Amino acid sequence: MTNVARKSSLVRISDQAGRTRKRPSKKERILELYRTGMTNVAELASAVRSQPSYVARVLTEAGLLSGYFDLYTTSAQLMNFYSHFSRGIVRFKTPQDARASVERIDRLYREFESRGDRAGQHHAEVMALIGMNRALSCGKREEARIFANWLKARLADV
């Protein structure tokens, strides 16, 4: 069986009358399960064998979920008061992008520090941690180290 034939046989299923129809996509299955009452993101992810981040994104785009945040949630979605300060700040396409991001994060961190705003400082630290983890998940170890080194320096300040 060729790869094309194998793929075709995997995405087609038969109904009770023996007619062939296309298997629903993960996105379609998530939305259908949600509409039938399964609303827990972790349960949905398990049911469709996917990641909670993907399930949350599908539900959010469909207008069925709001307020869900994790490592892969878009930074365009505001998670708190401090989010507008850091919108679009995490970049790691190149080491230069990562360094520029860390410089912006550091300026925010220092600004919050000068105001005595520990919650703002925490948000800046979280943005660096997100940058590091996202870079690692893309296999960009050099870029991840740039964020990690900034975080280590903040931890050494304690």
C-alpha positions, 0 to 999 in steps of 0.5 A, spaced: 500 500 500 502 506 498 503 512 503 497 516 499 493 510 499 495 508 507 493 516 508 486 515 505 484 509 508 486 512 515 482 518 514 476 515 511 471 511 515 464 507 514 458 509 517 452 504 518 450 503 511 457 502 509 458 509 506 464 512 506 465 519 509 471 523 511 473 522 519 472 528 523 478 533 524 481 533 531 478 541 531 471 538 529 472 533 534 474 538 540 468 542 538 463 536 538 465 534 544 465 541 547 457 542 545 455 535 548 458 537 554 465 535 555 468 542 557 474 540 561 480 542 557 484 536 560 479 531 558 478 534 551 485 533 550 485 526 552 479 524 548 482 527 542 489 525 544 492 532 543 495 537 548 491 542 552 494 548 549 491 546 542 484 544 545 484 551 548 486 555 542 480 551 538 475 553 543 478 560 544 478 561 536 470 558 536 468 563 542 467 558 547 473 559 552 476 565 555 481 566 560 485 560 559 493 561 559 499 557 558 506 557 555 503 557 548 497 562 549 498 568 544 501 574 547 496 578 544 491 575 549 491 579 555 492 575 561 492 581 566 494 588 567 501 587 566 500 584 559 499 590 555 507 592 557 509 586 554 505 585 548 510 582 542 516 582 547 518 575 546 522 574 540 527 568 539 528 567 531 535 569 532 540 570 537 539 578 536 532 577 537 532 574 543 537 579 546 533 585 544 527 581 547 531 580 554 533 588 553 526 590 553 524 585 559 530 588 563 527 595 562 520 593 564 523 589 570 527 595 572 522 600 571 517 596 575 523 595 580 524 603 581 516 603 582 516 598 588 512 594 583 513 586 585 507 584 581 510 587 575 517 585 576 514 578 576 511 579 570 517 581 567 520 574 569 515 570 567 516 573 560 523 571 560 521 564 562 516 564 557 521 566 552 526 561 554 521 555 554 518 557 547 525 557 544 527 550 547 520 547 544 523 550 537 530 547 538 533 554 539 538 552 545 542 558 544 536 563 544 533 559 550 540 560 554 539 568 553 533 568 556 535 563 561 542 567 563 537 573 564 533 569 569 539 566 573 542 573 574 535 575 577 535 569 581 542 571 583 540 578 586 536 575 591 
